[in-house]
Amino acid sequence: KPPEIKERNIFTVLVNQNDRLLVENKPSDISLLRIQAKEFLENPSNSPDLPEKEMKNIPYLGEIFLAKNAIISLKNDRGTSYDMYIQVQNELTAAINELRDKLSVEKFGAKFSVLTNEDYIEAIKKAYPVTISEAEPENIGGK
C-alpha cells in the first residue's frame, strides 16, 4: 500500500481543453506557474498551507531544511493542445531547475547546470528531486 500523502504536500495543476490553467483549485496563468511551483517546492516561510519541511542531512550539503514529500500533480484534459502541454511541462521543470541552481550556487559556487562533480549533482538532486506526477489525460472540463 503506498504511503498516504497529506493534501498540503500536493501542488495540483489542471489544464482544460481550452488550455486554461487551474492551480491549487484557482484559475491561473502560465506566466505565474513557475513562481507558484517554486513557492510550493521551497516553502520559504514554512507556511502551514505548503509542504511540510524537515531537516535533512544530505552528503556534501550537510543539514538542510527542505520540503518533505512535496509532489506536483499534473492533469491535462484530452483536448489540451500540445503547445500548452509543453509550456506547462517547461515551467514546472524550470521551477525545479531554478531551485537547484540557487542551492548549487549557495553551496558550491556554481549553477547546477554547470556542475561536473557527480557527488555534488546527486546531492542537489536529492534536495530537489523531480517530483512531477502526471495523470492519464481525461475529460476534465471546458467546451
LUMLO-846992 format. One record per residue (C-alpha): x, y, z. Coordinates in steps of 0.5 Angstrom, whole numbers, padded with zeros to 4 digits, always signed. Each point is the difference from the previous one (the first is absolute). Layout:
N
XYZ
...
***
This chain:
143
+0000+0000+0000
+0003+0007-0002
+0001+0005+0006
-0005+0005+0001
+0002+0007-0003
-0003+0006+0004
-0004+0005-0004
+0005+0005+0002
+0005-0003-0004
-0003-0001-0007
+0000+0006-0005
-0006-0001-0004
+0001+0002-0007
-0006-0001-0005
+0000+0002-0008
-0007+0000-0003
-0002-0001-0007
+0000+0008-0001
+0007+0000+0002
-0002+0003+0007
+0004-0001+0006
-0003-0002+0007
+0006+0001+0005
-0002-0003+0007
-0007+0001-0002
+0000+0007-0002
+0001+0003-0007
+0007+0002-0002
+0004+0002-0006
+0006-0004-0003
+0004+0006+0002
-0001-0001+0007
+0001-0007+0000
+0008+0000+0001
-0001+0004+0006
-0005-0003+0003
+0003-0007-0001
+0007+0003+0003
-0004+0003+0006
-0003-0007+0002
+0006-0004-0001
+0004+0004+0004
-0005+0003+0005
+0005+0005+0003
-0004+0003+0005
-0002-0007+0003
-0008+0001-0001
-0004-0005+0002
-0004+0000-0007
+0006-0002-0003
+0004-0006+0000
+0003-0003+0007
+0007+0002+0001
+0005-0005+0003
+0008+0001+0002
+0003-0005-0005
+0008-0002+0000
+0002-0001-0007
+0007-0001-0001
+0004+0006-0003
-0006+0004+0002
+0000-0001+0008
-0006+0001+0004
-0005+0004-0005
-0008+0002+0002
-0004-0003-0006
-0007-0001-0002
-0002-0007+0002
-0003-0004-0005
-0002+0005-0005
-0004-0002-0006
-0002+0004-0006
-0006-0004-0003
-0002+0002-0007
-0006-0002-0004
-0002+0002-0007
-0006+0000-0004
+0000-0005-0006
-0002+0007-0004
+0006+0003+0003
+0005+0003-0006
+0007-0003-0001
+0003+0007+0001
-0004+0001+0006
+0002-0006+0003
+0008+0001-0002
-0001+0007+0003
-0002-0003+0007
+0005-0005+0000
+0005+0005-0002
-0002+0005+0006
+0000-0006+0005
+0007-0002-0002
+0002+0007+0000
-0002+0001+0007
+0004-0006+0003
+0006+0002-0004
+0000+0007+0003
-0001-0003+0007
+0006-0005-0002
+0004+0006-0003
-0001+0004+0006
+0002-0005+0005
+0006-0002-0004
+0003+0007+0000
-0001+0000+0007
+0003-0006+0002
+0005-0001-0006
+0001+0007-0003
-0003-0002-0007
-0006-0001-0003
-0003-0008+0000
+0000+0000-0008
+0008+0001+0000
+0002-0005+0006
+0004-0005-0002
+0001-0004+0006
-0004-0005+0000
-0001+0000+0008
-0002+0007+0000
-0005-0001-0006
-0003-0006+0004
+0000+0004+0007
-0004+0005-0004
-0005-0005-0003
-0001-0003+0007
-0002+0007+0003
-0005+0002-0006
-0002-0006-0004
-0004+0000-0006
-0007-0002+0003
-0005+0001-0005
-0005-0005+0000
-0004+0000-0007
-0007-0003+0000
-0003-0003-0006
-0004+0005-0004
-0007+0000+0000
-0006+0005-0001
+0000+0005+0006
-0004+0006-0003
+0000+0005-0005
-0005+0001-0006
***
